[in-house]
Amino acid sequence: MSIEFIGFISNNNSSETIVREGPVLNPTHIETVAKAHENAGFDRALLAFHSTTPDSLQVAQHVLSHTEKLNVLIAQRPGFTAPTLLARQFAVLDQLSRGRVALHVITGGNATELRQDGNTLDDKDERYARTSEFLDVLKLEWSSDKPFSYKGRYYQVENAFSQVKPYRPEGIRVYFGGASDAAIDVAGKHADTFALWGESYAQVRDVTSRVHNAAVRQGRPTPRFSLSVRPIIAPTEKQAWEKAEEILARATALQDKTGYRKPADGHATAGARRLLALADQGSRIDKRLWTEIAKLTGANSNTTALVGTPEQVAEVFGDYYDLGISHFLIRGFDPLIDAIEYGRELIPLTRELIARRQAVRGEAAE
């Protein structure tokens, strides 16, 4: 089973510990961080989606134009662009980049935020039903060699057809996130890769089992699995934990300026509730999973960390690999510097460790 490292390209230099200076959309920052990810050995980078931020599809096009081999993972939300149109937009970009595009489907758990884009479905299960129909049509647009019609509750098309198809015969990979039962059901039907937050070993076993069972019910292969986590690394374990505490102190002090704070209305998605339940068990889970930033911010994004030396964090990645994780979405609290640092030691060490385990077990890399 091959592994993949996924980074994160933000629209500007900001994080829980860095207050943005300059424009919301900073082309120089985007270009610099994209090239840093490519040089650091990342396989692809995520472009996130939010109701108030620059469009990730257009930002991804900019990233692709300034890199040669870095793949992109473009987050989009069903319900706001017609699936036939989005399918053609992705297919065009995939052709122009020679197959460097993947789609990350985010249905969205915060109804208040979704209304900023005109969403009218407050029931989350209903939104996932809409997502499933959206992906039905999207995939037909990518794959059908003749006009097709589709009549669902949320989408109806007649004689739809796209002259442009994805670059590769197998199409564009669909990554999918969501922790509710409705989300798992849609993942079983549509996901090529299922994305988890940085969760405990026990939680990973639980979610991967649920997704596997959902795929079996659909008669599909089990998706690959991705884990999202924030590595905090240093030459010694003591220095790594000191660094973590410094990050927590800075994030706490800057909450009013960065906006990374627990929602006042107490809103939490199903995934966030899982991370908060984990944080209630303690600040350090399993070998070195650290939950304090998740507790501070309400866990409504990728907020759990792995703390230790590069060798120690690589060992934990090996543990997750043994649990079925093959993709690691990693980003730091200092976006540019951390991406470079991960490429210097963490990514090569993890690849070597997992390659050794594959060799001992006689496993193929793919």
N, C-alpha and C positions, 0 to 999 in steps of 0.2 A: 504494500500500500504506500504510494508516494505521499510525500508531505508537501505542504504549501505554506509559505509565510505571506500574510496579508498585512500591509501597513495601512496608514490613514493619512489622507491629505486634507487638511482643513483649508478654508478659504482665506485665512489670515493667521497670524502668529498669536494664538491664544489657547488657554487651557484653564483647568481649575486653579493653576498657580501662576498664570501669566495673564495680565490684563491687556486686552487688545489696544494697540496704538495704530493709528492709520485707518485706511478704508476697510470696510467689511469684506470687499472683494479685492484681494491684493495679488495681482498677477505675478509679481516678483517672488513672493513667498510661495505661491503654488508651484511655479517653475522650479525653484530651488529645492523644495521638499520632494517634488517628484523625481528630480535627478538624483537626490540623495538616496531615495528608496531604491532606485534602479542600481546605483553604484553599490549599495549595501547588500544587494542580493535578495531583495524581496521579490516574490513572484508576481504580486499584484497589490493594488492599493484601493481602499474603499473611499468613495465619495459619498458623503452622508446626505440625508434629506431631512428638511424641516420646513414647516409651513411659512417661515419668515426668512429663510436663507437663500443665497444664490442657487440657481438650478444646477443640480449635480450633473445632468446630462451634458450641459454646455461646458461646465468646468472640466469634465472628463475629456471632452474633445480637445481642450487646451492642453491637458496633461499628455494625451496621446501624441499631440503635435510636437511636444518638447522632449519626448523619450523615444527610444528605439525598440525596447523589448518589454518594458514594464506593462503588465496587464492592468486593467481597471475593473473595479466592482462598483457598479453604479446603482445606488439606492433609489428606488422609485416607489410611490404609493399608488395602488390601484384606486380607481374612483375619480381621478381628476384629469386623466388623459384617456382618450379612447384607446382600447387595447390594439385595434388595428393600426392606429397612427403610431403608438409607442413601439409596436413591433417593427414598423418600417424605419423609424428613427434609429432603433438599435441595430437593425440589419445594415443600414447604410454605414453607421459608425464602425460596425464590425468588419464590413468589407474594406472601408478606407484604412483601417488599422491592421488588416490582415489577421483577424481573429483574436484581437486582444481585449474583447469586451465580455463581461458577464453582468447579469442582472441580479440585484439584491432586492427582494420584495419585502417591503415593510408595510403591513396593513395599518399600523398605528393604534396605540392603546389609549391615547388621551383625547377624548371627544371634544374637549374645549379647544385644544390646539387644532384639531382637524376641521373645526368649523371656520377657522381662519381661511381655509381654502374652499369653503362652501359645502363641506360634508353635511349630509342630512340624515345619516344613519348613526344614531347614538348607541344602538345595541351592537356590542362587539362581535357576537356570534354572527350577526347579520352582515357585518363588514367582512368577516372571513368568508361567508358564503359568496359575497360579491367578488372577493379576491379569487376564489376558485373559478368563477365564471370568467373573470378577466384573464386568467392564465389559460383557460380553455381556448379562448379566442386568440390570444397572443400566440400560442403554440401552433394553432391552425394557420394563422397568417404566415408564420415562419416556415411551415412544412408542407402546406397543401400545394399540389401541382395543378390545381384547377379551382375555379371559384367555389366558395362554400357559403352556406347560410347557417346561422346559429340563432336559436330562440331560447333565451333564458329569462330569468326573472329580472336581472339587472342589465343585461346586454342582449341586443338583437341586431344582427347584421344580415344583409341579403347580398348574395353573390360577391362576398368579400374576396380579395385576392391581392397579393403583393408580388410585383415583378422582381423585387430584390429580396434575396434570401440571405441568411447568415453565411459567413465566410466558409465555415466547415460543414460537411454533410450532417454531422451530429447536432448541429445547431449551437445556440448560445446557452451556456449553463445558467441555471436558475438557483440562486441561493435564497434561503427563506428563513425568516426569524419569527418567533412567537412561542409562548409557553403554555397558553390555554389549551383545553381539549379541542376546541374548534380549530385552533392554529395547527395542532398536531395532525388533525384529520386532513387539512389542506396540504400540509407538508408531505404526508404519505402519498397523496395523489400527484403532486407537482414538483417537489424539491429534488434537485440534483445534489445540493449540499445544504444541510440544516445547520443553522448558526445558534450556538449557545453562548450565554454570558460566561464569565469566568466563575464556574461553580465548583462545588466540592466533588470529590470522587463519587460519593454516594449519589449526589444529584445528577451527575453525568450518566451514571449507570441507569438511573430512573428515566431520564429524558431520552437517551438513545434507545432504550428498550421500547418506550412508547412510540417513538417514531418508526422503529423497525416494525412493530406490530401494525401500525397504520399503513405502512408500505405493503406489507403482506396482504392486508385486506384489499388493497387496490391491485394486487398482482404485479407489483413493481419491485425492482431491486431496492435494497436499503440505501438511502442517500449517504453520501459522505458527511462527515461532521466537522464543524469548525468551532473553536473555542476562542472567545475574546477576553483578553486580559492585559493588564498594564505592568510589564516587568519593571522592577526597580532593582538595578544591579550595581555592584561596586566590587572592588578588589577583594574585600573580606566581608564575611557575613555581618560582623559588627558594624562596619561602615554602611552596609546596605540598609540595615534597620535604622541607623541614625539618619540616613538619607530619607527613608520613609517617614520618619517622625518629622523631619524638616518640611517635607511635602505636605503632611497633614496640617502642620502649624500655619504654613503659608496659605494653603487652601482655605482654612478656617478664617484667617485674617482678611482674605480678599473676597469673601463670598459676595458682599454687597456690590463689588466692582465687576467681578467676573460673571455673576448671575448663576453660578453653580451652587445652588442651595436646595434644601428639601422643599418641595412644593408646599405653599401655604395651605392649599386645600387638602393636603394629605393624599393626593392622587398618586397611585402607583399601578403600573402595568403588572400583569401576571409574572413576567420575568423579574421586574423590580421587587415584587413581593418575595420571590424565591431568594433573591440576594439579601434582602433585609432579614428574612428568617434565618439565613446563614449567619449574618452579622450578629443576630441575637444569641447565637451559640458561642460567640467569642470573636476577638479581633484576629486570631490566628487559627486557621483551619487546616487540617491535614498537615502536610510538611511545611508549607510556607505561603499559603493563600491568606492574604491580608485584606480585611474587610472595612477598615476604618473610613476610607473615602466613600465607599458605598453608604455607610451609615450616615455620614455627614451630608451627602447630597441627595439622599432619598433613592439612590440606586437606579435612577432613570436613564442611565447610559452605561457604557463600559467602564466600571469603576472599581472592580476588585483587582488586586495586584499580586504578583509573585515576587517575593523579596529574597535576595541572596546574591551569591556570586554568579557569574555566568554559568559556571559548571553546575551549581546547585539548581538554578532555574531550568537549565537544559535537562537535568535529571527529572524534574517534575513534568516537563513536556514529554519526556519519555514515558512517564507513568500514564499521562493522558493518552498518549499514542496507544499504549497497551489496552486502554479502555475503548478504543475505536476512534479517537480524534486524529484526523490527518491534516487539518488546516488550523493554523494558529494566527489569529488576528491580534496583532500586538501594536500598541502605541504608547508613547511615554507622556510624561507631563511637560516635557520640553520637546515639542514635536520634531524639530530639526536635529538637535544635538542627540536626542535619544535614538532616532532612526539610524544615525551614523554609528552610534555606540553599539546598537544591536547587531549591525552588520559586521562590526569588527570582531566580535567574539560570540555572542549568543546564537546567532543564526548558524554560523559554521559548526559550532560545538553541538548544537541540536541535530543538525543533519548528520554529523559523524556518529553521534550516539545512536540515533535511530537506524542508520545504515549498518552499524555493528549488530544491533539486535535483529535486524532483518537477515543478516548473513548467518547468525547463529541458528536462527529458526528456519533457514532455507526459504525465506519469503522473497517474492519478487518485489521490486520497487514500485511497480504499477499495480 
